[in-house]
Amino acid sequence: MALKFANNQSLTGTTALPSAVPTDNLILISTQTASNSANISFTSGLNGTYDEYIFKFINIRPATNDVGFHFQGSTNGGSSYGVTMTTTAFKAYHTENDATTNLTYTTGNDLAQSTSYQEIGQCGNDADQNIASTLTLYNPSSTTYVKHFIINTNYCDHGDETDNAFYAGYFNTTSAINAINFKMTSGNIADGIIKMYGVKKS
């Protein structure tokens, strides 16, 4: 096959890229959309295919005002959730009326060898209040190491305050984490989208 070049030297007529050419490293595995959902679980696709998994949360809004959005893991495919976690949490925040700003460690949002759910964010349920976040989970299928994760969230709380929150920690287990559950501390998830990606090795 003859190569064809446009004036800007771009390549045309190619049906497949050589293996050495880098492609998108984020592979979309699953998308779930909340619609007054009690919770959302990912019970498939979280396996040894990838060493890193990324969850994207888009406009997550609770049905109940001023509640937290939390998650937990499972080692039995989602039959139960309650893996021991140790975590840390801090945030910067700023109110709409410019009255309050701060950068603070949030003791109430961390866990110490707990089987409770870990917070991802907390917000009101007005139309302009929701959560946008990214959760990165590292090597969940390892049977040698604990499972680290990092979360970065921005949310608008019930008082129209913007919070940029950072959470990190680990599932303190050497068993594989093979399912993840997301829910509100009270009430349903009114709406929002959660996408799970695998990160392909370069």
LODOMAR-684528 format. One record per residue (C-alpha): z, x, y; residue in three letters. Coordinates in steps of 0.1 Angstrom, whole numbers, plus 5000, padded with zeros to 4 digits. Layout:
<tordrens>
ZXYAla ...
</tordrens>
This chain:
<tordrens>
500050005000Met 499050145034Ala 501750155060Leu 501149955092Lys 502850045125Phe 503049835156Ala 502849995191Asn 506650035192Asn 506550225159Gln 508249945139Ser 507449915102Leu 505649605089Thr 504549485055Gly 507749615038Thr 509049405010Thr 512149605001Ala 514249875018Leu 514850205000Pro 518250234985Ser 519250505010Ala 518750275040Val 522050115050Pro 522349735051Thr 524949485061Asp 528349585046Asn 529849235050Leu 528949015021Ile 529748645026Leu 531348514994Ile 532648175003Ser 533047935033Thr 535547645034Gln 535747385062Thr 539047205069Ala 538946825075Ser 542546705077Asn 543246925047Ser 546746975033Ala 545747335025Asn 542847565017Ile 542747794987Ser 540348064976Phe 540748084938Thr 537448244929Ser 535548544943Gly 538648754949Leu 538249014922Asn 537349374916Gly 533849344930Thr 534949484964Tyr 537849704974Asp 538249525007Glu 538149155016Tyr 537949005051Ile 538848645059Phe 537648505092Lys 539348195108Phe 537348005133Ile 538947735155Asn 541747655131Ile 543647355146Arg 546747175131Pro 547046805129Ala 550746845140Thr 551646995174Asn 553347335176Asp 553247445140Val 552447775123Gly 549347865102Phe 550548075071His 549248225039Phe 550448345005Gln 548948514975Gly 548848444938Ser 548648664907Thr 547848374883Asn 544548234898Gly 546347994921Gly 548647824896Ser 551547924919Ser 551948104952Tyr 554948324961Gly 554248694958Val 556948914973Thr 555849045008Met 557249285034Thr 555649255068Thr 555849335105Thr 554849135136Ala 554349185174Phe 552449015201Lys 551349015237Ala 551148685256Tyr 550248535289His 550648175303Thr 547847985320Glu 549847955352Asn 550448335353Asp 554248275352Ala 555048475321Thr 553648785304Thr 555249005277Asn 554649245249Leu 557349195222Thr 558249245186Tyr 558648905169Thr 561448925145Thr 561148565134Gly 557548625121Asn 558248915098Asp 559348915061Leu 561549145042Ala 560949125004Gln 560348755007Ser 558248514987Thr 557748285018Ser 554448235034Tyr 553448485062Gln 552448355096Glu 548948415109Ile 549348225141Gly 551047925158Gln 549447665181Cys 549347315195Gly 546947045184Asn 545146965217Asp 541446995217Ala 541647325236Asp 544347475213Gln 543347655181Asn 543547985162Ile 540948255158Ala 541848535135Ser 540848805110Thr 542748895079Leu 541849215060Thr 543149255025Leu 542849595008Tyr 542149654971Asn 543649324958Pro 542649384922Ser 544449714919Ser 547049724891Thr 548450054904Thr 549250004941Tyr 550749734963Val 548249524983Lys 548149605020His 546849365047Phe 546349365084Ile 545949055106Ile 544849025143Asn 545048675158Thr 544448505191Asn 545748155196Tyr 546547905223Cys 550047765217Asp 551347415226His 552247535261Gly 548747665269Asp 549748025264Glu 547448275250Thr 548948495223Asp 547348805208Asn 549448865177Ala 549349145152Phe 550749125117Tyr 550649375088Ala 552349425055Gly 551949435018Tyr 552249224987Phe 554849414968Asn 553249384934Thr 551149604911Thr 549549284896Ser 546149184909Ala 546048934938Ile 543348684927Asn 543948384949Ala 544948304985Ile 546347984999Asn 546447885036Phe 548447595051Lys 550447475081Met 554147485082Thr 554047115087Ser 551246865084Gly 547646915076Asn 544847145089Ile 542946915112Ala 539847125114Asp 538447475113Gly 536447715092Ile 537547995069Ile 535048255056Lys 535748515029Met 533648835029Tyr 533649135006Gly 533049475022Val 530449665003Lys 530950044999Lys 528550245021Ser 
</tordrens>
